[in-house]
Protein backbone atom coordinates (compact mmCIF):
# COMPACT_ATOMS: atom_id res chain seq x y z
CA UNK A 1 0.00 0.00 0.00
CA UNK A 2 1.52 3.39 -1.00
CA UNK A 3 2.09 5.95 1.74
CA UNK A 4 -0.47 8.74 2.16
CA UNK A 5 0.37 12.03 0.52
CA UNK A 6 0.25 14.91 3.02
CA UNK A 7 -2.31 17.64 2.40
CA UNK A 8 -1.10 21.03 1.22
CA UNK A 9 -1.76 23.75 3.84
CA UNK A 10 -4.79 25.92 2.97
CA UNK A 11 -2.72 29.11 3.06
CA UNK A 12 -0.69 27.78 0.10
CA UNK A 13 -3.73 26.87 -1.99
CA UNK A 14 -5.75 30.06 -1.44
CA UNK A 15 -5.78 32.06 -4.72
CA UNK A 16 -7.06 35.29 -3.14
CA UNK A 17 -3.67 36.70 -2.04
CA UNK A 18 -2.15 35.95 -5.45
CA UNK A 19 -5.03 37.67 -7.26
CA UNK A 20 -4.91 40.69 -4.94
CA UNK A 21 -1.13 41.18 -5.05
CA UNK A 22 -0.88 40.56 -8.80
CA UNK A 23 -3.68 42.99 -9.60
CA UNK A 24 -2.23 45.60 -7.25
CA UNK A 25 1.20 45.32 -8.89
CA UNK A 26 -0.31 45.71 -12.39
CA UNK A 27 -2.26 48.73 -11.17
CA UNK A 28 0.90 50.32 -9.76
CA UNK A 29 2.80 49.57 -12.98
CA UNK A 30 -0.01 51.10 -15.04
CA UNK A 31 -0.02 54.28 -12.94
CA UNK A 32 3.77 54.58 -13.21
CA UNK A 33 3.71 54.03 -16.98
CA UNK A 34 0.96 56.60 -17.55
CA UNK A 35 2.70 59.10 -15.25
CA UNK A 36 6.00 58.59 -17.08
CA UNK A 37 4.76 60.34 -20.21
CA UNK A 38 5.84 59.41 -23.71
CA UNK A 39 8.94 57.59 -22.51
CA UNK A 40 6.89 54.50 -21.54
CA UNK A 41 4.25 54.73 -24.26
CA UNK A 42 5.08 51.28 -25.65
CA UNK A 43 4.51 49.66 -22.23
CA UNK A 44 0.96 51.00 -21.82
CA UNK A 45 -0.79 48.19 -23.71
CA UNK A 46 1.13 45.59 -21.70
CA UNK A 47 0.05 47.15 -18.41
CA UNK A 48 -3.55 47.47 -19.53
CA UNK A 49 -3.61 43.83 -20.62
CA UNK A 50 -2.10 42.84 -17.27
CA UNK A 51 -5.00 44.58 -15.57
CA UNK A 52 -7.47 42.89 -17.92
CA UNK A 53 -6.03 39.43 -17.26
CA UNK A 54 -6.15 40.09 -13.50
CA UNK A 55 -9.79 41.14 -13.80
CA UNK A 56 -10.57 38.05 -15.87
CA UNK A 57 -8.86 35.76 -13.35
CA UNK A 58 -10.69 37.37 -10.45
CA UNK A 59 -14.01 37.05 -12.28
CA UNK A 60 -13.45 33.36 -13.02
CA UNK A 61 -12.46 32.74 -9.40
CA UNK A 62 -15.58 34.50 -8.08
CA UNK A 63 -17.88 32.60 -10.45
CA UNK A 64 -16.31 29.27 -9.47
CA UNK A 65 -16.52 30.11 -5.76
CA UNK A 66 -20.17 31.12 -6.07
CA UNK A 67 -20.92 27.85 -7.89
CA UNK A 68 -19.08 25.82 -5.26
CA UNK A 69 -21.00 27.49 -2.44
CA UNK A 70 -24.31 26.84 -4.20
CA UNK A 71 -23.34 23.22 -4.76
CA UNK A 72 -23.32 23.30 -8.56
CA UNK A 73 -22.33 19.98 -10.10
CA UNK A 74 -19.50 21.31 -12.31
CA UNK A 75 -18.00 23.76 -9.80
CA UNK A 76 -14.60 23.30 -8.25
CA UNK A 77 -14.40 22.29 -4.63
CA UNK A 78 -12.44 23.89 -1.83
CA UNK A 79 -12.90 27.52 -2.86
N, CA, C and O of each residue as an XYZ file, in Angstrom:
316
protein
N       0.844     -1.172      0.000
C       0.000      0.000      0.000
C       0.894      1.242      0.000
O       1.785      1.354      0.842
N       0.669      2.188     -0.941
C       1.516      3.387     -1.003
C       1.253      4.308      0.188
O       0.140      4.353      0.712
N       2.283      5.043      0.611
C       2.090      5.952      1.744
C       1.133      7.087      1.372
O       1.003      7.448      0.202
N       0.470      7.638      2.380
C      -0.467      8.741      2.160
C       0.299     10.019      1.839
O       1.331     10.319      2.440
N      -0.229     10.749      0.891
C       0.371     12.026      0.515
C      -0.161     13.095      1.473
O      -1.373     13.208      1.652
N       0.730     13.880      2.091
C       0.246     14.910      3.025
C      -0.541     16.000      2.289
O      -0.260     16.306      1.129
N      -1.503     16.566      2.961
C      -2.313     17.642      2.403
C      -1.505     18.944      2.363
O      -0.696     19.219      3.248
N      -1.744     19.722      1.332
C      -1.103     21.031      1.219
C      -1.834     21.991      2.165
O      -3.064     21.985      2.204
N      -1.106     22.813      2.927
C      -1.764     23.746      3.840
C      -2.682     24.705      3.080
O      -2.343     25.144      1.981
N      -3.837     25.031      3.656
C      -4.791     25.915      2.973
C      -4.208     27.278      2.599
O      -4.620     27.862      1.597
N      -3.280     27.785      3.366
C      -2.717     29.108      3.058
C      -1.906     29.085      1.758
O      -1.707     30.128      1.135
N      -1.437     27.904      1.347
C      -0.685     27.784      0.104
C      -1.570     27.522     -1.102
O      -1.113     27.662     -2.236
N      -2.815     27.147     -0.890
C      -3.727     26.872     -1.994
C      -4.773     27.952     -2.188
O      -5.593     27.853     -3.100
N      -4.765     28.979     -1.355
C      -5.750     30.056     -1.444
C      -5.342     31.024     -2.556
O      -4.275     31.632     -2.465
N      -6.161     31.187     -3.606
C      -5.784     32.065     -4.716
C      -6.024     33.557     -4.443
O      -5.552     34.401     -5.205
N      -6.737     33.887     -3.388
C      -7.061     35.294     -3.144
C      -5.842     36.193     -2.958
O      -5.812     37.271     -3.553
N      -4.833     35.815     -2.168
C      -3.668     36.699     -2.045
C      -2.927     36.895     -3.367
O      -2.444     37.991     -3.651
N      -2.836     35.853     -4.163
C      -2.149     35.952     -5.451
C      -2.900     36.909     -6.376
O      -2.288     37.754     -7.029
N      -4.220     36.776     -6.431
C      -5.027     37.671     -7.264
C      -4.917     39.118     -6.792
O      -4.791     40.029     -7.610
N      -4.963     39.334     -5.482
C      -4.907     40.692     -4.944
C      -3.541     41.338     -5.195
O      -3.466     42.475     -5.662
N      -2.474     40.620     -4.889
C      -1.127     41.179     -5.053
C      -0.808     41.389     -6.534
O      -0.262     42.426     -6.910
N      -1.145     40.415     -7.368
C      -0.876     40.556     -8.800
C      -1.624     41.728     -9.414
O      -1.054     42.494    -10.190
N      -2.897     41.869     -9.071
C      -3.681     42.987     -9.598
C      -3.159     44.324     -9.089
O      -3.106     45.302     -9.834
N      -2.773     44.360     -7.819
C      -2.232     45.602     -7.250
C      -0.918     45.996     -7.934
O      -0.688     47.175     -8.202
N      -0.065     45.020     -8.214
C       1.196     45.318     -8.889
C       0.965     45.817    -10.318
O       1.650     46.736    -10.765
N       0.009     45.221    -11.040
C      -0.306     45.706    -12.385
C      -0.890     47.112    -12.330
O      -0.610     47.936    -13.200
N      -1.699     47.389    -11.313
C      -2.262     48.728    -11.166
C      -1.159     49.759    -10.911
O      -1.168     50.841    -11.498
N      -0.222     49.423    -10.044
C       0.902     50.324     -9.764
C       1.736     50.535    -11.021
O       2.122     51.663    -11.330
N       2.014     49.456    -11.746
C       2.797     49.574    -12.982
C       2.077     50.449    -14.000
O       2.706     51.256    -14.684
N       0.762     50.292    -14.101
C      -0.007     51.103    -15.045
C       0.046     52.570    -14.667
O       0.208     53.424    -15.539
N      -0.086     52.879    -13.393
C      -0.020     54.275    -12.939
C       1.351     54.861    -13.233
O       1.457     55.990    -13.712
N       2.399     54.103    -12.950
C       3.766     54.583    -13.209
C       3.986     54.819    -14.699
O       4.589     55.821    -15.082
N       3.507     53.914    -15.539
C       3.707     54.032    -16.979
C       2.947     55.243    -17.535
O       3.473     55.980    -18.369
N       1.717     55.442    -17.073
C       0.965     56.596    -17.554
C       1.532     57.907    -17.012
O       1.456     58.932    -17.691
N       2.094     57.897    -15.817
C       2.696     59.102    -15.249
C       4.052     59.407    -15.887
O       4.520     60.544    -15.829
N       4.680     58.410    -16.490
C       5.996     58.587    -17.084
C       5.997     59.329    -18.407
O       7.061     59.659    -18.929
N       4.833     59.594    -18.951
C       4.759     60.341    -20.205
C       5.055     59.471    -21.411
O       4.799     58.267    -21.405
N       5.600     60.098    -22.448
C       5.839     59.406    -23.715
C       6.979     58.399    -23.656
O       7.107     57.548    -24.537
N       7.798     58.491    -22.634
C       8.941     57.587    -22.513
C       8.495     56.124    -22.414
O       9.174     55.240    -22.936
N       7.374     55.858    -21.759
C       6.886     54.501    -21.535
C       5.648     54.184    -22.370
O       4.876     53.291    -22.022
N       5.459     54.902    -23.455
C       4.251     54.730    -24.256
C       4.088     53.301    -24.786
O       2.963     52.813    -24.894
N       5.170     52.641    -25.108
C       5.077     51.279    -25.651
C       4.695     50.257    -24.579
O       4.262     49.155    -24.915
N       4.843     50.594    -23.311
C       4.512     49.660    -22.229
C       3.053     49.788    -21.782
O       2.575     48.956    -21.010
N       2.352     50.796    -22.246
C       0.962     51.004    -21.820
C       0.058     49.834    -22.178
O      -0.696     49.379    -21.317
N       0.096     49.327    -23.402
C      -0.788     48.188    -23.711
C      -0.499     46.951    -22.853
O      -1.412     46.207    -22.494
N       0.770     46.744    -22.532
C       1.134     45.594    -21.701
C       0.524     45.733    -20.310
O      -0.021     44.771    -19.768
N       0.617     46.920    -19.736
C       0.054     47.150    -18.408
C      -1.465     47.044    -18.415
O      -2.054     46.491    -17.486
N      -2.092     47.565    -19.448
C      -3.549     47.472    -19.531
C      -4.002     46.024    -19.698
O      -5.016     45.626    -19.125
N      -3.268     45.240    -20.469
C      -3.615     43.830    -20.621
C      -3.356     43.052    -19.327
O      -4.078     42.105    -19.016
N      -2.332     43.452    -18.581
C      -2.103     42.835    -17.267
C      -3.275     43.072    -16.339
O      -3.692     42.170    -15.612
N      -3.810     44.289    -16.361
C      -5.005     44.585    -15.565
C      -6.203     43.768    -16.054
O      -6.980     43.256    -15.248
N      -6.347     43.650    -17.363
C      -7.473     42.891    -17.922
C      -7.384     41.410    -17.550
O      -8.395     40.798    -17.203
N      -6.194     40.838    -17.618
C      -6.026     39.427    -17.259
C      -6.298     39.226    -15.766
O      -6.900     38.227    -15.373
N      -5.858     40.169    -14.940
C      -6.155     40.090    -13.505
C      -7.643     40.162    -13.230
O      -8.157     39.440    -12.376
N      -8.339     41.031    -13.950
C      -9.785     41.145    -13.798
C     -10.473     39.859    -14.262
O     -11.409     39.385    -13.619
N     -10.008     39.303    -15.374
C     -10.573     38.054    -15.872
C     -10.351     36.912    -14.870
O     -11.271     36.143    -14.594
N      -9.159     36.805    -14.341
C      -8.865     35.757    -13.353
C      -9.702     35.900    -12.104
O     -10.200     34.910    -11.570
N      -9.863     37.132    -11.631
C     -10.692     37.374    -10.452
C     -12.146     37.015    -10.727
O     -12.815     36.424     -9.880
N     -12.633     37.371    -11.910
C     -14.015     37.053    -12.278
C     -14.240     35.550    -12.327
O     -15.238     35.056    -11.803
N     -13.328     34.821    -12.947
C     -13.449     33.359    -13.016
C     -13.430     32.757    -11.621
O     -14.220     31.863    -11.320
N     -12.531     33.243    -10.766
C     -12.462     32.742     -9.399
C     -13.774     32.981     -8.665
O     -14.276     32.083     -7.989
N     -14.338     34.189     -8.789
C     -15.578     34.505     -8.076
C     -16.752     33.673     -8.589
O     -17.601     33.251     -7.804
N     -16.806     33.434     -9.897
C     -17.876     32.601    -10.454
C     -17.747     31.166     -9.954
O     -18.743     30.550     -9.575
N     -16.526     30.631     -9.952
C     -16.306     29.269     -9.467
C     -16.637     29.151     -7.978
O     -17.241     28.168     -7.550
N     -16.243     30.149     -7.196
C     -16.518     30.114     -5.757
C     -18.014     30.168     -5.490
O     -18.522     29.454     -4.626
N     -18.722     31.020     -6.236
C     -20.168     31.115     -6.071
C     -20.832     29.779     -6.418
O     -21.736     29.326     -5.716
N     -20.376     29.156     -7.508
C     -20.920     27.852     -7.885
C     -20.628     26.782     -6.847
O     -21.483     25.942     -6.567
N     -19.437     26.802     -6.276
C     -19.082     25.815     -5.260
C     -19.921     26.001     -4.008
O     -20.326     25.020     -3.385
N     -20.184     27.232     -3.635
C     -21.005     27.494     -2.438
C     -22.459     27.112     -2.655
O     -23.144     26.706     -1.716
N     -22.940     27.241     -3.901
C     -24.309     26.842     -4.201
C     -24.435     25.338     -4.368
O     -25.541     24.800     -4.309
N     -23.316     24.650     -4.575
C     -23.341     23.216     -4.758
C     -23.545     22.789     -6.190
O     -24.022     21.684     -6.444
N     -23.188     23.658     -7.146
C     -23.321     23.301     -8.561
C     -22.483     22.072     -8.870
O     -21.413     21.875     -8.295
N     -22.978     21.253     -9.779
C     -22.327     19.979    -10.099
C     -20.939     20.169    -10.714
O     -20.017     19.428    -10.373
N     -20.772     21.142    -11.608
C     -19.498     21.306    -12.305
C     -18.525     22.259    -11.635
O     -17.457     22.529    -12.185
N     -18.866     22.774    -10.468
C     -18.004     23.758     -9.805
C     -16.830     23.081     -9.110
O     -16.915     21.923     -8.700
N     -15.747     23.815     -8.986
C     -14.596     23.305     -8.253
C     -14.932     23.223     -6.772
O     -15.848     23.891     -6.292
N     -14.188     22.406     -6.062
C     -14.402     22.288     -4.627
C     -13.238     22.932     -3.896
O     -12.139     23.053     -4.437
N     -13.486     23.338     -2.673
C     -12.436     23.889     -1.833
C     -12.190     25.369     -2.029
O     -11.161     25.872     -1.577
N     -13.081     26.085     -2.678
C     -12.904     27.519     -2.856
C     -13.584     28.189     -1.710
O     -13.581     29.417     -1.623
